[in-house]
Amino acid sequence: MPIAYNTPRDKIFDGVNIALLLVFAALTILPFLYVLAASFATEAEIASRPFFLWPNDPTLETYKYVFSTNTFLRSLLVTIGVTVVGTAVQITLTMLMAYPLSDPNLVGRGLIMRLVLFAMLFSGGMIPLFLVVKQLGLLDSYWALILPMAINPFNLIIIRTFFQQLPHELREAAEIDGANEFTTFWRIMLPLSKPIIATFSLFYAVGLWNDFMSPLLYISDSSKWTLQMFVRQVTISTDPSTTLGNLDPNYVPPKEGLKFAIIVIATLPIMCVYPFLQKHFAKGVLIGSVKG
């Protein structure tokens, strides 16, 4: 029978919990709402009002200026390209490595998994990784933003565990029907893996979209900057128009408004992807976590 929590102590406990959660939610969302509102405000309003959630005189001039500059559009396209290609490469390599490791009959499976765990717990650090990328000739290349972190060990372990949870009879039936390992993987395992693919594709995409250290270390050509590098240059610059490029010498762009608008533009696209994957997200996070 369900337990009824209707005592005064239970109600007080629930009320305190709800109040604390509302406070934490407000602390999380209010800064973003302020940045969003400030991106539509004028420079005078941003300077005169320390905090607001709705501009008195909304304007789109800042966004018009941002989207009219070639530098921003180029960095946006670079980030979209790196995110799309990188996510495809990373999830493909992770799935291709996780599937054979889920086979208990694989020779050397234990040794490989120990190496994966070692790679998850320990790393050479920034300088050795930079030297490896340099020796491979990947500096100032978009592949330097994708390949060094192509397979995340933690994601690999979760996906491997997911494959282990699938009935082994599926592989045996496919083998009896004459299917090879690749056919079994492509025709049977992948269609059953949509939740896990959606979940970790989102993880990889968010990581690539928000990646700041990789382009900072490996990309010195400003024409190959990603959006995060562009945001950095704008936010630390005393005059953001020097980074954006002023198209009209007679036009003085809003300095603070530019920063807020670019932050919103850099954040919004990846947030819009989540609702389309949400139905797979919760299931994909929990799946594969039942047994290790």
Number of C-alpha atoms within 10 A of each C-alpha: 3 4 5 7 10 8 9 9 10 12 12 11 12 13 12 12 12 12 12 12 12 12 11 11 11 12 11 11 10 14 14 16 16 17 21 20 22 27 29 23 26 20 17 10 16 19 10 8 10 8 15 17 14 14 18 12 9 13 13 12 16 24 17 10 19 22 13 15 16 13 19 21 15 17 21 19 15 17 24 18 15 20 22 15 16 25 24 15 16 21 24 16 15 21 22 15 16 23 20 16 24 19 15 11 9 10 10 10 14 12 10 12 15 11 12 18 14 12 14 13 10 9 10 8 8 11 10 11 13 18 12 13 20 14 10 10 12 18 21 19 16 21 17 21 26 19 14 15 15 19 21 18 20 14 18 23 22 23 27 23 21 23 24 19 15 15 9 11 9 13 19 13 12 17 14 10 9 11 15 12 14 11 13 18 19 10 13 14 17 15 11 13 16 12 20 26 21 21 21 23 20 20 14 23 24 17 15 23 23 17 18 18 13 18 22 14 16 19 21 13 11 12 12 19 24 30 28 23 22 21 24 14 17 23 19 10 14 11 16 21 19 11 16 21 16 17 12 9 7 7 9 9 18 20 17 22 25 27 23 25 22 24 21 18 17 19 15 11 12 14 10 10 13 15 10 10 15 15 13 16 20 13 14 22 15 12 18 20 14 10 10 10
